[in-house]
């Protein structure tokens, strides 16, 4: 359980940073740099990030149960659809945009894709660095064992 909580907090931080950056870009584009915004947006960003992070708890952290490429693709696709529904749904609820304004919705979708991609790239690079570090330590252990 501690491993899942650590994973949840890690992804929550990455998603929150991405959503914060996307919100800054969105507000700058549609309201301008002098926009007056309420502190409510900070709580809304945290809420959206928290809801988008929850599915991580459903991912199996047991490395012995690897997914096939199709399984991984299906999970990523379902998660992407979930994120879209959450961001567009809560964005509408929080009145971040109007579905009548196509350019706002389109720009929001571009930002969703960008944040999703950046968070996934960061997670991939982090996981790859961890794997390389573990492999290096295993090689060192093998080397020391032979000596």
Long-range contacts (C-beta under 8 A, 24 or more apart in sequence): 3-61, 4-56, 4-57, 4-61, 7-56, 7-59, 7-61, 8-53, 8-54, 8-56, 8-57, 11-53, 11-56, 11-119, 11-123, 12-49, 12-50, 12-53, 14-119, 14-122, 14-123, 15-49, 15-52, 15-53, 15-115, 15-119, 16-45, 16-46, 16-49, 18-115, 18-118, 18-119, 19-45, 19-48, 19-49, 19-52, 19-115, 20-45, 21-115, 22-111, 22-112, 22-114, 22-115, 25-111, 26-96, 26-97, 26-107, 26-108, 26-111, 29-107, 30-97, 30-104, 30-107, 40-94, 41-94, 44-90, 44-94, 44-96, 47-90, 48-86, 48-87, 48-90, 48-91, 51-86, 51-90, 52-82, 52-83, 52-86, 52-87, 55-79, 55-82, 76-120, 80-116, 83-112, 83-116, 84-109, 84-112, 87-112, 88-112
